[in-house]
Amino acid sequence: MALAAKPYSLSVSSKPNNSADFFLRVQSPPNSVSLRYSFASPGSIELNSSRGGNLVLSASRGVRSGRIRASSAQVMDQSVAKTDSRAPTVVEVDLGNRSYPIYIGSGLLDQPHLLQRHVHGKRVLVVTNNTVAPLYLDKVVEALTQGNPNVSVESVILPDGEKYKQMDTLMKIFDKAIESRLDRRCTFVALGGGVIGDMCGFAAAAFLRGVNFIQIPTTVMAQVDSSVGGKTGINHRLGKNLIGAFYQPQCVLVDTDTLNTLPDRELASGLAEVIKYGLIRDAEFFEWQENNMQALMARDPSALAYAIRRSCENKAEVVSLDEKESGLRATLNLGHTFGHAIETGFGYGQWLHGEAVAAGMVMAVDMSYRLGWIDDSIVKRVDNILQRAKLPTTPPNTMTVEMFKSVMAVDKKVADGLLRLILLKGPLGNCVFTGDYDRKTLDETLHAFCKS
């Protein structure tokens, strides 16, 4: 494959444990091209400039035929650009025969074919909540049934909020599915934010041992993070998301118009996850956020569309390389170990997920600095951008060191009794997932942010 000679931004990654998959992303505005190679035996890849001014990618040996994948999407400049409001941007989550598209754009719920092509069978169950249902349920039912009279749609409307992300609420989904006599060819549709997406996905994974489902996220948090990658589940009183499954959707449909009804606090909460991507793996994106935070907070459609798309691209790349979170995917949890402790200890729903993650990221950055792994300029930039996003930079006053430690002890990233953390290390955009750190430093960070 040859690419015209222009300024390029390249990112290269490979699967852990000596796997033979290699991923390359080349960005040359206005296009982005992603390629994936699989190797039958060890080999090497070279980037060479041809005489015609093209960039040529070649493999020296061992390339398995038929395994070259390429996808392209529009890339935005550092300034906010205008985009076509009708044609969706498509980001592919590459998981072999379980790959699926993320459609991103304005007015997508008015394009029925996008949803209907992913519905299996004639029965659909829409799972939503009492906040979203009055706004978008009728529109989704219309999109599912327009010109498609053979499809019948049921719905279940759940109470809204993190405190309802538990077993009793989950059972309401199963009750409706069983009472409606849905079969294995049915499709579940998650219409709402992260709580709805997580519960609907978990219900789809468990009902009749697995039925198809579709994600229609309506919050920034869900659009940039939780709807992508197949993490589903519910909370336990002792810890967040401790009960669940990895279960991928058929597609994710991100209609950015749904953000028009999103409260300001929810908007800011979702931006915490956007900021996270820049910190852990995409320094250029972080710099773009610094330059465009005012536009994001003002809900500029082009800025939001770009932030959502770039976040989904980052998430999709990581999930494609490490679906079940054996290593690389864990880095997406920067700040989450501290943040989940805040949500559990302070009470589910008292703080939004992104608010807890924001404070958690500040704590993780503080610890990284205390370990000598980053310089103080990164500490200052993180604190500054979170404040501009109107997000908290310290945990609630009621959180104690012991509360943090007791909840973190049952975190999903604990292995053989060792708490592993995601910490920044090196220049902006680099991080590590490790249990190899000085325990005294963790104590110092906890005491610095807690009164007792």
Rosetta blueprint (number, residue, H / E / L):
1 M L
2 A E
3 L E
4 A E
5 A L
6 K L
7 P L
8 Y L
9 S E
10 L E
11 S E
12 V E
13 S E
14 S E
15 K L
16 P L
17 N L
18 N L
19 S L
20 A L
21 D E
22 F E
23 F E
24 L E
25 R E
26 V E
27 Q E
28 S E
29 P L
30 P L
31 N E
32 S E
33 V E
34 S E
35 L E
36 R E
37 Y E
38 S E
39 F E
40 A L
41 S L
42 P L
43 G L
44 S L
45 I E
46 E E
47 L E
48 N E
49 S E
50 S L
51 R L
52 G L
53 G L
54 N E
55 L E
56 V E
57 L E
58 S E
59 A E
60 S L
61 R L
62 G L
63 V E
64 R L
65 S L
66 G L
67 R L
68 I L
69 R E
70 A E
71 S E
72 S E
73 A E
74 Q E
75 V L
76 M L
77 D L
78 Q L
79 S L
80 V L
81 A L
82 K L
83 T L
84 D L
85 S L
86 R L
87 A L
88 P L
89 T E
90 V E
91 V E
92 E E
93 V E
94 D L
95 L L
96 G H
97 N H
98 R H
99 S L
100 Y E
101 P E
102 I E
103 Y E
104 I E
105 G E
106 S L
107 G L
108 L H
109 L H
110 D H
111 Q L
112 P H
113 H H
114 L H
115 L H
116 Q H
117 R L
118 H L
119 V L
120 H L
121 G L
122 K L
123 R E
124 V E
125 L E
126 V E
127 V E
128 T E
129 N E
130 N L
131 T L
132 V L
133 A H
134 P H
135 L H
136 Y H
137 L H
138 D H
139 K H
140 V H
141 V H
142 E H
143 A H
144 L H
145 T H
146 Q L
147 G L
148 N L
149 P L
150 N L
151 V L
152 S E
153 V E
154 E E
155 S E
156 V E
157 I E
158 L E
159 P L
160 D L
161 G L
162 E H
163 K H
164 Y H
165 K L
166 Q L
167 M H
168 D H
169 T H
170 L H
171 M H
172 K H
173 I H
174 F H
175 D H
176 K H
177 A H
178 I H
179 E H
180 S L
181 R L
182 L L
183 D L
184 R L
185 R L
186 C L
187 T E
188 F E
189 V E
190 A E
191 L E
192 G E
193 G L
194 G H
195 V H
196 I H
197 G H
198 D H
199 M H
200 C H
201 G H
202 F H
203 A H
204 A H
205 A H
206 A H
207 F H
208 L H
209 R H
210 G L
211 V L
212 N E
213 F E
214 I E
215 Q E
216 I E
217 P E
218 T L
219 T L
220 V H
221 M H
222 A H
223 Q H
224 V H
225 D H
226 S H
227 S L
228 V L
229 G L
230 G L
231 K E
232 T E
233 G E
234 I E
235 N E
236 H E
237 R L
238 L L
239 G E
240 K E
241 N E
242 L E
243 I E
244 G E
245 A E
246 F E
247 Y L
248 Q L
249 P L
250 Q L
251 C L
252 V E
253 L E
254 V E
255 D E
256 T H
257 D H
258 T H
259 L H
260 N H
261 T H
262 L L
263 P L
264 D H
265 R H
266 E H
267 L H
268 A H
269 S H
270 G H
271 L H
272 A H
273 E H
274 V H
275 I H
276 K H
277 Y H
278 G H
279 L H
280 I H
281 R H
282 D L
283 A H
284 E H
285 F H
286 F H
287 E H
288 W H
289 Q H
290 E H
291 N H
292 N H
293 M H
294 Q H
295 A H
296 L H
297 M H
298 A L
299 R L
300 D L
301 P H
302 S H
303 A H
304 L H
305 A H
306 Y H
307 A H
308 I H
309 R H
310 R H
311 S H
312 C H
313 E H
314 N H
315 K H
316 A H
317 E H
318 V H
319 V H
320 S H
321 L H
322 D L
323 E L
324 K L
325 E L
326 S L
327 G L
328 L H
329 R H
330 A H
331 T H
332 L H
333 N H
334 L L
335 G L
336 H H
337 T H
338 F H
339 G H
340 H H
341 A H
342 I H
343 E H
344 T H
345 G H
346 F H
347 G L
348 Y E
349 G L
350 Q L
351 W E
352 L L
353 H H
354 G H
355 E H
356 A H
357 V H
358 A H
359 A H
360 G H
361 M H
362 V H
363 M H
364 A H
365 V H
366 D H
367 M H
368 S H
369 Y H
370 R H
371 L L
372 G L
373 W L
374 I L
375 D L
376 D H
377 S H
378 I H
379 V H
380 K H
381 R H
382 V H
383 D H
384 N H
385 I H
386 L H
387 Q H
388 R H
389 A L
390 K L
391 L L
392 P L
393 T L
394 T L
395 P L
396 P L
397 N L
398 T L
399 M L
400 T L
401 V H
402 E H
403 M H
404 F H
405 K H
406 S H
407 V H
408 M H
409 A L
410 V L
411 D L
412 K L
413 K L
414 V E
415 A E
416 D L
417 G L
418 L E
419 L E
420 R L
421 L E
422 I E
423 L E
424 L E
425 K L
426 G L
427 P L
428 L L
429 G L
430 N L
431 C E
432 V E
433 F E
434 T E
435 G L
436 D L
437 Y L
438 D L
439 R H
440 K H
441 T H
442 L H
443 D H
444 E H
445 T H
446 L H
447 H H
448 A H
449 F H
450 C L
451 K L
452 S L
